[in-house]
């Protein structure tokens, strides 16, 4: 029940509206008492346990930090970040094509000869 204060300082009692129960199952609480999936952290938990978030990112892979229930940032190992930021070179493309399951497929290369015209500049 909720109390509502009127202007003349009398209180009236109103029944509380029923809340919908969440259908989401809760995970077991972690050592800190907070429940979270393996690689997701609420922002407040990530701030309180930053060293744990960093350690998990190094050992188990990317760790997602949520803000208001939505993914905000991902904490990754420095080597992985550097690899993602490195520009793609021709050698990377050749290496990717060489390891492709379609590397053994032969295809005919067609050349198209088109007429060349003179252009005065």
C-alpha positions as YAML, in Angstrom:
chain: A
units: angstrom
residues:
- id: 1
  name: UNK
  ca: [0.00, 0.00, 0.00]
- id: 2
  name: UNK
  ca: [1.07, 3.55, -0.65]
- id: 3
  name: UNK
  ca: [0.38, 6.63, 1.36]
- id: 4
  name: UNK
  ca: [-0.61, 9.78, -0.44]
- id: 5
  name: UNK
  ca: [-0.34, 13.09, 1.33]
- id: 6
  name: UNK
  ca: [-3.17, 15.54, 0.75]
- id: 7
  name: UNK
  ca: [-2.88, 19.33, 1.06]
- id: 8
  name: UNK
  ca: [-4.59, 19.39, 4.42]
- id: 9
  name: UNK
  ca: [-1.98, 16.96, 5.79]
- id: 10
  name: UNK
  ca: [-4.35, 13.99, 5.91]
- id: 11
  name: UNK
  ca: [-3.06, 10.72, 4.56]
- id: 12
  name: UNK
  ca: [-5.00, 8.44, 2.26]
- id: 13
  name: UNK
  ca: [-4.13, 4.81, 1.66]
- id: 14
  name: UNK
  ca: [-4.07, 3.45, -1.88]
- id: 15
  name: UNK
  ca: [-3.28, -0.16, -2.86]
- id: 16
  name: UNK
  ca: [0.02, -0.61, -4.69]
- id: 17
  name: UNK
  ca: [-0.12, -1.71, -8.28]
- id: 18
  name: UNK
  ca: [1.07, -5.24, -8.86]
- id: 19
  name: UNK
  ca: [4.50, -5.49, -10.47]
- id: 20
  name: UNK
  ca: [5.17, -7.90, -13.29]
- id: 21
  name: UNK
  ca: [7.55, -10.65, -12.32]
- id: 22
  name: UNK
  ca: [10.63, -10.97, -14.45]
- id: 23
  name: UNK
  ca: [10.78, -14.15, -16.52]
- id: 24
  name: UNK
  ca: [14.57, -13.98, -16.66]
- id: 25
  name: UNK
  ca: [16.29, -16.64, -14.60]
- id: 26
  name: UNK
  ca: [18.97, -15.41, -12.24]
- id: 27
  name: UNK
  ca: [22.44, -16.89, -12.39]
- id: 28
  name: UNK
  ca: [24.25, -18.00, -9.26]
- id: 29
  name: UNK
  ca: [25.84, -15.06, -7.43]
- id: 30
  name: UNK
  ca: [29.57, -14.58, -7.85]
- id: 31
  name: UNK
  ca: [32.02, -14.30, -4.95]
- id: 32
  name: UNK
  ca: [31.22, -10.60, -4.69]
- id: 33
  name: UNK
  ca: [27.52, -11.44, -4.31]
- id: 34
  name: UNK
  ca: [26.55, -10.04, -7.71]
- id: 35
  name: UNK
  ca: [24.99, -12.29, -10.33]
- id: 36
  name: UNK
  ca: [26.28, -11.90, -13.89]
- id: 37
  name: UNK
  ca: [27.00, -14.08, -16.91]
- id: 38
  name: UNK
  ca: [30.61, -15.10, -17.58]
- id: 39
  name: UNK
  ca: [31.78, -12.14, -19.63]
- id: 40
  name: UNK
  ca: [29.29, -9.35, -18.80]
- id: 41
  name: UNK
  ca: [29.72, -6.76, -16.09]
- id: 42
  name: UNK
  ca: [27.43, -3.97, -14.99]
- id: 43
  name: UNK
  ca: [29.28, -0.65, -14.98]
- id: 44
  name: UNK
  ca: [29.14, -0.32, -11.20]
- id: 45
  name: UNK
  ca: [30.54, -3.84, -10.76]
- id: 46
  name: UNK
  ca: [33.26, -3.24, -13.37]
- id: 47
  name: UNK
  ca: [34.33, -0.05, -11.59]
- id: 48
  name: UNK
  ca: [34.45, -1.81, -8.23]
- id: 49
  name: UNK
  ca: [36.34, -4.83, -9.62]
- id: 50
  name: UNK
  ca: [38.44, -3.34, -12.44]
- id: 51
  name: UNK
  ca: [41.45, -5.56, -11.74]
- id: 52
  name: UNK
  ca: [39.20, -8.63, -11.96]
- id: 53
  name: UNK
  ca: [37.73, -7.43, -15.28]
- id: 54
  name: UNK
  ca: [41.24, -6.92, -16.69]
- id: 55
  name: UNK
  ca: [42.42, -10.32, -15.44]
- id: 56
  name: UNK
  ca: [39.37, -12.03, -16.99]
- id: 57
  name: UNK
  ca: [39.98, -10.22, -20.30]
- id: 58
  name: UNK
  ca: [43.57, -11.49, -20.35]
- id: 59
  name: UNK
  ca: [42.67, -15.07, -19.40]
- id: 60
  name: UNK
  ca: [39.21, -15.73, -20.84]
- id: 61
  name: UNK
  ca: [38.77, -13.20, -23.63]
- id: 62
  name: UNK
  ca: [36.73, -10.03, -24.15]
- id: 63
  name: UNK
  ca: [34.67, -8.71, -21.21]
- id: 64
  name: UNK
  ca: [31.56, -6.64, -21.91]
- id: 65
  name: UNK
  ca: [30.56, -3.75, -19.66]
- id: 66
  name: UNK
  ca: [26.91, -2.71, -19.74]
- id: 67
  name: UNK
  ca: [25.37, 0.66, -19.03]
- id: 68
  name: UNK
  ca: [21.64, 0.74, -18.30]
- id: 69
  name: UNK
  ca: [21.39, -2.89, -19.44]
- id: 70
  name: UNK
  ca: [22.97, -2.31, -22.86]
- id: 71
  name: UNK
  ca: [26.49, -3.10, -24.02]
- id: 72
  name: UNK
  ca: [28.63, 0.02, -23.66]
- id: 73
  name: UNK
  ca: [32.27, -1.09, -24.02]
- id: 74
  name: UNK
  ca: [34.36, -4.23, -24.38]
- id: 75
  name: UNK
  ca: [37.62, -4.79, -22.50]
- id: 76
  name: UNK
  ca: [40.11, -6.83, -24.58]
- id: 77
  name: UNK
  ca: [43.78, -7.84, -24.34]
- id: 78
  name: UNK
  ca: [46.21, -5.24, -25.69]
- id: 79
  name: UNK
  ca: [47.55, -7.68, -28.31]
- id: 80
  name: UNK
  ca: [44.04, -8.30, -29.61]
- id: 81
  name: UNK
  ca: [43.32, -4.58, -29.81]
- id: 82
  name: UNK
  ca: [46.58, -3.93, -31.66]
- id: 83
  name: UNK
  ca: [45.77, -6.75, -34.09]
- id: 84
  name: UNK
  ca: [42.33, -5.23, -34.76]
- id: 85
  name: UNK
  ca: [43.79, -1.74, -35.29]
- id: 86
  name: UNK
  ca: [46.58, -2.82, -37.67]
- id: 87
  name: UNK
  ca: [45.84, -1.88, -41.27]
- id: 88
  name: UNK
  ca: [45.19, -4.80, -43.59]
- id: 89
  name: UNK
  ca: [48.01, -5.36, -46.04]
- id: 90
  name: UNK
  ca: [48.19, -7.31, -49.28]
- id: 91
  name: UNK
  ca: [50.05, -10.07, -47.44]
- id: 92
  name: UNK
  ca: [47.14, -10.45, -45.02]
- id: 93
  name: UNK
  ca: [44.75, -10.91, -47.94]
- id: 94
  name: UNK
  ca: [47.04, -13.47, -49.60]
- id: 95
  name: UNK
  ca: [47.38, -15.38, -46.31]
- id: 96
  name: UNK
  ca: [43.60, -15.36, -45.79]
- id: 97
  name: UNK
  ca: [42.98, -16.65, -49.30]
- id: 98
  name: UNK
  ca: [45.65, -19.34, -48.90]
- id: 99
  name: UNK
  ca: [43.98, -20.69, -45.75]
- id: 100
  name: UNK
  ca: [40.50, -20.51, -47.26]
- id: 101
  name: UNK
  ca: [38.65, -23.80, -47.80]
- id: 102
  name: UNK
  ca: [38.17, -22.65, -51.41]
- id: 103
  name: UNK
  ca: [41.92, -22.28, -52.02]
- id: 104
  name: UNK
  ca: [41.98, -25.42, -54.18]
- id: 105
  name: UNK
  ca: [39.24, -24.23, -56.55]
- id: 106
  name: UNK
  ca: [40.57, -23.42, -60.00]
- id: 107
  name: UNK
  ca: [38.91, -20.77, -62.07]
- id: 108
  name: UNK
  ca: [39.56, -19.31, -65.47]
- id: 109
  name: UNK
  ca: [40.73, -15.78, -65.58]
- id: 110
  name: UNK
  ca: [39.04, -13.79, -68.27]
- id: 111
  name: UNK
  ca: [40.56, -10.66, -69.72]
- id: 112
  name: UNK
  ca: [38.37, -8.12, -71.34]
- id: 113
  name: UNK
  ca: [39.92, -6.09, -74.11]
- id: 114
  name: UNK
  ca: [38.18, -2.86, -74.71]
- id: 115
  name: UNK
  ca: [38.97, -0.28, -77.34]
- id: 116
  name: UNK
  ca: [41.20, 2.56, -76.26]
- id: 117
  name: UNK
  ca: [40.42, 6.02, -77.45]
- id: 118
  name: UNK
  ca: [42.66, 9.01, -77.71]
- id: 119
  name: UNK
  ca: [41.82, 11.90, -75.45]
- id: 120
  name: UNK
  ca: [43.33, 15.31, -75.88]
- id: 121
  name: UNK
  ca: [44.12, 17.13, -72.68]
...
